Amino acid sequence: MVYLAHGGFWLTLSQVGIGLIALAVSMMFARFVPKDVYGTYRFLLSLFWILTALSLTGLPSAVARAVARGEDGAYRQSFKLSFLGSAPMALVAAGIAIYYALQANYSLAIGAVIIAVIGPLFQMGYSFGAFLEGKKDFKRTALAGIVLNIVPALSLLGAIPFVKNPLVFFFIYLAANALTALALCLWAYLVYKPDDTPSEGLLNLSWHFSAMNILATLAEQMDQLVTFHYLGASALALYSFATSLPDQIKSLFGTVANMAFPKFAHRPVAEIQATLWFRLLRFTALIVAVVVLYILAAPLIFHLLFPTYTNAVFYSQLYALALIPIANIIPATVLQAHAAKRELYIMNTTFPIFQIAALFVGVIYWGLIGVILARIAARTFNFFLGLLLLKIYSTRIAA
């Protein structure tokens, strides 16, 4: 309980600070930037996050697990692995840039070039978070998280009143994030001075985690892509504002996984399962209470903060229901902490396929409401899938 209280305070502080920063940026975008410009900017961000699926996205989890087990050398090892592992992302982004240039869509072509150049540095810079998480240093994790978000936010806030070009916003976001993250990597290194002893199996586990993440990364951003493709940039702007506050709430609850990961890595699965249902029920009850409060408060929140997007209120209230099944992060974190490769492959393949299929059906037949209903259905599916796979894993290792 002391561990949870201390870690929870700092991680919650971080998420609240990050949420306030994101809120300030969203308010400025809502007031000063046309919907089609903001929608195009969000599309470029989604394209970037989708292309990260071609990098070593599983490296941070592997590093956190190694450091939690006392293998600090994984931190120094991770920089080279991350940069080299980002090569496929850069090459594909360059190919996309050539394609869009041939189609005379120079805006998206330049956006792809930005991804190819800055993307590898962006990915490499996020090693510090995994290292601090493995160290259970939640105070520094929280403070670094706030710094990592406030620098790009201030850069965007300074540009928003004067810029109406989505490419400029996109460049500012990626460049500010990459430079800040790399500076934080150096800071974390100077604080702990980890040794250079390589962690055996780090690359192998990173490849496994990354392979598992490919479809999951695609699925996580597919709602943005299908909305932009089928409904247009303005609809994507509306959807982005409808989902922004619930997603901030989701990130706040996600601190549970960050705190639990190092502990789960040391505890037997049978011991974890003894209190699993109790934890899930309490966690879900808390989420339901927050969802009800948000649904009641959403009209006032949008009227005060996003007056140009009040037509997003109903969509935001509906999307808030997708928060209820996010207790699935608990069984998923247990499986990842114990490197349950077989079950993680099943989860990270089955769930994304279900979500992608649901998104296409939803947007084609019901438009924006269909996209939101697809997200709710997918998270509910993933909740029960995680419980089933955790049960299968515990039975398998006990046999």
C-alpha positions in Angstrom: 0.0 0.0 0.0 2.9 2.4 0.7 4.3 1.5 -2.7 1.0 2.2 -4.4 0.4 5.4 -2.5 3.8 6.8 -3.2 4.0 5.7 -6.8 0.4 6.5 -7.4 0.8 10.1 -6.1 3.7 10.9 -8.5 2.2 9.2 -11.5 -1.2 10.7 -10.9 0.5 14.1 -10.5 2.2 13.5 -13.8 -1.0 12.5 -15.7 -2.9 15.5 -14.2 -0.1 17.9 -15.3 0.0 16.3 -18.7 -3.7 16.4 -19.0 -3.8 20.2 -18.2 -1.1 20.8 -20.7 -3.0 18.9 -23.4 -6.2 20.8 -22.5 -4.5 24.1 -22.9 -3.2 23.1 -26.4 -6.6 21.8 -27.4 -8.3 25.0 -26.3 -5.9 27.0 -28.5 -6.4 24.7 -31.5 -10.2 25.0 -31.0 -10.1 28.8 -30.9 -7.5 29.7 -33.5 -7.1 26.8 -36.0 -9.7 25.9 -38.7 -11.2 22.4 -38.5 -9.8 21.2 -41.7 -6.3 22.3 -40.8 -6.5 20.6 -37.4 -8.0 17.5 -39.0 -5.0 17.3 -41.4 -2.6 17.7 -38.5 -4.3 14.9 -36.6 -4.1 12.7 -39.7 -0.3 13.3 -40.0 0.1 12.4 -36.3 -1.9 9.1 -36.9 0.3 8.3 -39.9 3.4 8.8 -37.8 2.1 6.5 -35.0 1.1 3.9 -37.5 4.6 3.9 -39.0 6.1 3.5 -35.6 4.7 -0.1 -35.8 7.7 -0.8 -38.1 10.2 0.1 -35.4 11.1 -1.6 -32.1 8.0 -0.6 -30.2 8.5 -3.4 -27.8 11.9 -2.3 -26.7 10.7 0.0 -23.8 8.7 -2.9 -22.2 11.7 -5.2 -22.6 14.0 -2.6 -21.1 11.6 -1.9 -18.1 11.5 -5.7 -17.5 15.3 -6.1 -17.6 15.9 -3.1 -15.4 13.3 -4.3 -12.9 15.3 -7.5 -12.7 18.6 -5.6 -12.0 20.0 -5.6 -15.5 20.7 -1.8 -15.8 23.0 -2.3 -18.8 19.8 -2.7 -20.9 19.5 1.1 -20.8 22.7 1.9 -22.7 22.1 -1.1 -25.0 18.6 0.2 -25.9 19.8 3.4 -27.8 21.6 1.5 -30.5 18.9 -1.1 -30.8 16.2 1.6 -31.0 17.9 3.7 -33.7 18.7 0.7 -35.9 15.3 -0.8 -35.3 13.7 2.4 -36.7 15.3 2.0 -40.1 12.2 0.2 -41.6 10.0 3.0 -40.4 12.2 5.6 -42.1 12.4 3.7 -45.3 8.7 3.1 -45.6 8.1 6.8 -44.7 10.5 7.8 -47.6 8.5 5.5 -49.9 5.2 7.1 -48.9 6.7 10.5 -49.5 7.7 9.5 -53.0 4.2 8.1 -53.6 2.4 11.3 -52.5 4.9 13.5 -54.5 4.0 11.5 -57.6 0.4 12.1 -56.8 1.1 15.9 -56.5 0.0 15.8 -52.9 3.0 17.7 -51.7 1.6 18.4 -48.2 1.4 14.8 -47.2 4.7 14.1 -49.0 6.5 16.6 -46.9 4.8 15.2 -43.8 6.2 11.7 -44.7 9.7 13.2 -45.1 9.4 14.7 -41.6 8.6 11.3 -40.3 11.5 9.6 -42.1 14.0 12.2 -40.7 12.8 12.8 -37.1 11.0 9.5 -36.4 14.1 7.4 -35.5 15.3 10.1 -33.0 11.8 10.3 -31.6 11.7 6.6 -30.9 15.2 6.5 -29.4 14.4 9.3 -27.0 11.8 7.3 -25.1 14.2 4.9 -23.5 14.5 7.0 -20.4 10.8 6.3 -19.4 11.3 2.6 -19.5 14.5 2.8 -17.5 12.9 4.9 -14.7 9.8 2.7 -14.7 12.0 -0.4 -14.2 13.8 1.5 -11.4 10.4 2.2 -9.8 11.5 5.8 -9.7 8.0 7.2 -10.0 8.9 10.7 -8.8 11.4 11.2 -11.6 9.1 9.5 -14.1 6.4 12.0 -13.2 8.6 15.0 -13.4 10.2 13.9 -16.7 6.8 13.2 -18.2 5.6 16.7 -17.4 8.8 18.2 -18.9 8.4 16.0 -22.0 4.9 17.3 -22.6 5.3 20.9 -21.6 8.1 21.7 -24.0 6.3 20.6 -27.2 3.1 22.2 -25.8 4.7 25.5 -25.3 6.2 25.3 -28.7 2.8 24.7 -30.3 1.1 27.3 -28.1 3.6 29.9 -29.4 2.9 29.0 -33.0 -0.9 28.4 -33.0 -2.0 32.1 -33.1 0.2 32.8 -36.1 0.4 29.5 -38.1 -2.4 27.9 -40.1 -0.3 25.2 -41.7 -0.6 21.6 -40.5 2.9 20.7 -41.6 4.4 23.4 -39.3 2.4 22.1 -36.4 3.5 18.5 -37.2 7.2 19.4 -37.5 7.1 21.4 -34.2 5.4 18.5 -32.4 7.9 15.8 -33.5 11.0 17.9 -33.3 10.3 19.3 -29.8 9.4 15.8 -28.5 12.5 14.2 -30.0 14.9 16.8 -28.6 13.3 16.9 -25.2 13.2 13.1 -24.9 16.9 12.9 -25.8 17.8 15.5 -23.2 15.9 13.5 -20.6 17.7 10.3 -21.7 21.0 12.0 -20.9 19.6 13.3 -17.6 18.5 9.8 -16.5 21.9 8.4 -17.4 23.8 11.0 -15.4 21.5 10.4 -12.4 21.9 6.6 -12.3 25.1 6.0 -14.3 24.0 2.5 -15.4 26.7 0.0 -16.3 27.3 -1.2 -19.9 26.8 -4.9 -19.3 24.5 -6.1 -22.0 21.2 -7.7 -21.0 21.0 -11.2 -22.5 17.8 -11.7 -24.5 16.9 -8.0 -24.7 16.9 -7.9 -28.5 15.0 -11.2 -28.8 12.3 -10.1 -26.3 12.1 -6.7 -27.9 11.5 -8.3 -31.3 8.8 -10.5 -29.9 7.1 -7.5 -28.1 7.4 -5.4 -31.2 5.9 -8.1 -33.5 3.0 -8.3 -31.1 2.5 -4.5 -31.2 2.3 -4.2 -35.0 -1.4 -4.9 -35.4 -2.2 -3.2 -32.0 -0.5 0.0 -33.2 -2.4 -0.1 -36.5 -5.7 -0.7 -34.6 -5.0 2.1 -32.2 -4.7 4.7 -35.0 -7.1 3.2 -37.5 -10.1 5.2 -36.1 -8.3 8.4 -37.1 -7.5 7.0 -40.6 -10.9 5.7 -41.5 -12.5 8.9 -40.2 -10.2 11.1 -42.3 -10.6 8.8 -45.4 -14.4 8.3 -45.3 -15.6 11.4 -43.5 -13.0 14.1 -44.1 -10.6 16.4 -42.2 -13.3 18.4 -40.4 -15.0 15.2 -39.2 -11.7 14.0 -37.8 -11.3 17.3 -36.0 -14.7 16.8 -34.4 -13.9 13.2 -33.5 -10.5 14.2 -32.0 -12.2 16.7 -29.7 -14.9 14.2 -28.8 -12.3 11.6 -27.7 -9.6 13.9 -26.2 -11.0 14.2 -22.6 -12.0 10.5 -22.2 -8.6 9.5 -23.5 -6.9 11.8 -20.9 -9.0 10.0 -18.3 -7.9 6.7 -19.7 -4.2 7.8 -19.5 -4.8 8.6 -15.8 -6.1 5.1 -15.1 -3.2 3.8 -17.1 -0.8 4.7 -14.3 -2.0 1.5 -12.6 -0.2 -0.5 -15.2 3.0 1.5 -14.9 3.0 0.9 -11.1 2.0 -2.7 -11.3 4.5 -3.8 -14.0 7.7 -4.0 -11.8 5.8 -5.7 -9.0 4.1 -8.2 -11.3 7.6 -9.0 -12.8 8.6 -10.4 -9.4 5.4 -12.1 -8.2 4.2 -15.6 -9.2 1.1 -15.6 -11.4 -0.8 -17.8 -8.9 -0.2 -15.1 -6.2 -1.4 -12.3 -8.4 -4.6 -14.3 -9.4 -5.6 -14.7 -5.8 -6.7 -11.1 -5.6 -7.3 -10.4 -9.3 -11.1 -10.4 -9.3 -11.2 -8.1 -6.2 -8.8 -5.7 -8.0 -10.8 -5.8 -11.2 -14.2 -5.2 -9.5 -12.9 -2.2 -7.5 -11.1 -0.7 -10.5 -14.2 -1.1 -12.7 -16.5 0.4 -10.1 -14.2 3.5 -9.9 -14.2 3.8 -13.6 -18.0 3.6 -13.9 -18.4 6.4 -11.3 -16.0 8.6 -13.3 -17.8 7.9 -16.5 -21.2 8.9 -15.0 -19.7 12.1 -13.7 -18.1 12.9 -17.1 -21.3 12.2 -19.0 -23.2 14.7 -16.7 -20.5 17.3 -16.9 -19.6 17.1 -20.6 -22.1 19.7 -21.9 -20.7 22.3 -19.5 -17.1 21.4 -20.2 -17.5 21.8 -23.9 -19.4 25.0 -23.5 -16.6 26.5 -21.4 -13.6 25.1 -23.0 -14.4 24.2 -26.6 -17.3 26.4 -27.6 -16.7 25.9 -31.4 -17.1 22.1 -30.9 -20.3 21.8 -28.8 -21.6 19.5 -31.5 -19.1 17.0 -30.2 -20.7 16.6 -26.8 -23.0 13.6 -27.6 -20.1 11.8 -29.4 -17.9 12.4 -26.3 -20.5 11.2 -23.9 -20.9 8.0 -26.0 -17.2 7.5 -26.3 -16.8 7.8 -22.5 -18.5 4.4 -22.2 -15.4 2.9 -23.8 -13.6 3.7 -20.6 -15.5 1.0 -18.6 -13.7 -2.0 -20.0 -10.1 -0.6 -19.6 -9.6 -2.7 -16.5 -8.2 -5.1 -19.2 -4.8 -3.4 -18.6 -4.4 -5.5 -15.4 -4.4 -9.0 -17.0 -2.5 -7.6 -20.0 0.2 -6.2 -17.7 0.5 -9.5 -15.9 1.1 -11.3 -19.1 3.7 -8.8 -20.3 5.5 -8.7 -17.0 5.9 -12.5 -17.2 6.8 -12.5 -20.9 3.9 -14.8 -21.7 4.8 -14.7 -25.4 2.2 -17.2 -26.7 -0.7 -15.5 -24.9 0.5 -12.0 -25.8 0.8 -12.9 -29.5 -2.8 -14.1 -29.4 -4.0 -11.0 -27.6 -2.1 -8.6 -29.8 -3.3 -10.3 -33.0 -7.0 -11.1 -32.2 -7.9 -7.8 -30.6 -6.5 -5.5 -33.4 -8.1 -7.6 -36.1 -11.5 -7.4 -34.3 -11.1 -3.6 -33.8 -10.0 -2.9 -37.4 -12.9 -4.9 -38.8 -15.4 -3.3 -36.4 -14.1 0.2 -37.4 -14.6 -0.4 -41.1 -18.1 -1.8 -40.6 -19.0 1.0 -38.2 -17.8 3.9 -40.3 -19.3 2.6 -43.5 -22.8 1.9 -42.1 -23.1 4.5 -39.2 -20.5 7.1 -39.8 -18.9 8.8 -36.8 -21.2 7.1 -34.3 -20.2 3.7 -35.9 -16.5 4.5 -35.2 -17.2 5.2 -31.6 -19.4 2.1 -31.2 -16.6 0.0 -32.7 -14.2 1.3 -30.1 -16.5 0.4 -27.3 -17.1 -3.1 -28.7 -13.4 -3.7 -29.2 -12.4 -2.7 -25.7 -15.1 -4.9 -24.2 -13.9 -7.8 -26.4 -10.3 -7.2 -25.2 -11.4 -7.2 -21.6 -12.7 -10.7 -21.7 -10.0 -11.9 -24.0 -7.3 -10.8 -21.5 -9.0 -12.6 -18.6 -9.3 -15.8 -20.7 -5.6 -15.7 -21.8 -4.4 -15.0 -18.3 -6.3 -18.1 -17.2 -4.8 -20.2 -20.0 -1.3 -19.0 -19.1 -1.7 -19.7 -15.4 -2.9 -23.2 -16.2 -0.1 -23.8 -18.7 2.7 -22.9 -16.3 1.1 -24.8 -13.5 1.0 -28.0 -15.6 
